[in-house]
Structures are given as structure tokens and as C-alpha cells.
Amino acid sequence: MRGSRDYRRQLNTELSGLIEALALPALPKQMLRARWLDQLLWRESRADAARDWYYRLRLTTIIGGVLLPALDSEG
């Protein structure tokens, strides 16, 4: 999980730099950082969690699909 934390930190740094480079007053920049960037990083972490659950369930399905016929043929 260290890699994903480093990625999110890097993403935060890069996008904050892009927000700072915009030709906007300070208040809209602050609002972009506070809401948009926060939501983007939150969605990124939720996407990681959803991907992990998907792979766990997929692995369980594959193992069950292999084991059930093998257990049934022994009986």
C-alpha cells in the first residue's frame, strides 16, 4: 500500500502545482484545492479499494469453479 500512498502524494503535488499555475484569483484556487482536489484523491482511493475487492471476488470464483467439480467427482 506504500506505492499507492506515494502515488496519491505525487498526484496531489502535481495537481496543486497546476492549480497554482492557473490565472485565477486566490479564492477560486483555494476552492479548487479544498473541494475538487480532495474529491479526486478520495475517488482515487475508493477506486483502489473497489479494484482490490473485485480481484478478491474474482479469485474466489475461480478457485470455487475449480474446486467444486473436483470435490463432486470424488463422491
BABAZA-816851 format. One record per residue: x, y, z of N, C-alpha, C, O in turn. Coordinates in steps of 0.1 Angstrom, whole numbers, plus 5000, padded with zeros to 4 digits. Layout:
BEGIN
XYZXYZXYZXYZ;...
//
This chain:
BEGIN
500849885000500050005000500950135000500350244998;502150115003503050235003503150294989503150424988;503150214978503150274965501950354962502150464955;500750314966499550394963499550524971499050624966;500150524983500250644991501150744985500950864984;502350684980503250774973502650834960502950944957;501950754953501250794941500250914944500251014937;499450894954498550994958499251124962498751234959;500351114969501151234973501651304961501651424960;502151224951502751284939501651344931501751454926;500451284930499351334923498851474929498551564922;498851474942498451594950499451704947499051814944;500751674947501751774944501651834930501651954928;501451744921501451784907500151864904500251974897;499051824909497751894906497752024914497152124909;498352034926498352154933499252254925498952374925;500252204919501152294911500352344899500552464895;499552264893498752304881497752404885497452504878;497152384897496152484902496752614904496252724901;497952614910498652744913499052814900499052934900;499252744889499652804876498452864869498652934859;497252834873496052894867496053044869496453094880;495553114859495353254860494053284867493053344861;493953254880492653274888493053354900494153344905;492053424906492353484919492553374930492353254928;492953414941493353324952492153244957492353124960;490953304958489853224964489453114955489253004960;489253124942488953004934489952904934489652784934;491252944935492352844936492152764949492352644949;491852834960491752764973490552674972490552564978;489452714966488252634965488552504956488052394960;489352524946489752404938490552304946490252184945;491452354953492252264962491452204973491552084975;490552274979489852224990488752124986488552024993;488052144975486952054971487351964960487151844961;487752014949487951934937489151834939488951714937;490251894944491451804946491151704957491551584955;490451744967490151654978489251544973489451424976;488251574965487351474959488051384950487851264950;488951434942489751354932490551254940490651134936;491251294950492051204958491251094965491650984966;490051134970489151044977488650934967488650814970;488250984955487850884945488950794941488650674938;490150844940491250754937491450644947491650534943;491350674960491450574970490350474970490450354972;489050524967487950434966488050344954487650224954;488650394943488850314931489850204934489650084929;490850234942491850134946491150024954491349904952;490350064963489649964972488649884964488549764966;487949944954486949864946487749764937487249654935;488849804932489649714924490149594932490149484927;490649624944491049514953489949414956490149294956;488749464959487549374962487249294949486949174950;487249364938486949294925487949174923487449064920;489249194925490149084923490048974934490248854931;489649014946489448914957488248824953488348704954;487148884949485948804945486248724932485748614931;486948784923487248704911488148584914487848474909;489148604923489948484927489148384934489248264932;488148424943487348334950486448254940486248134941;485948314930485148254920485948154912485448044909;487148184908487948094900488347974908488247864903;488747994921489047884929487847794932487947674932;486647854934485447774936485047694924484647584924;485247754912484947694899485847574897485447474890;487047574902488047464900487747354911487747234908;487547394923487347304934486047224934485947104937;484947294931483647224932483547104923483047004927;483947114910483846994902484846884907484546764906;485946924912486946824917486346754930486546634931;485646824938485046774950483846684947483646584953;483146724936481946654932482346514925481646414927;483446514918483846394911484346284921484346164917;484746324933485346224942484146144949484346034953;483046204949481846144956481246034948480345974953;
//
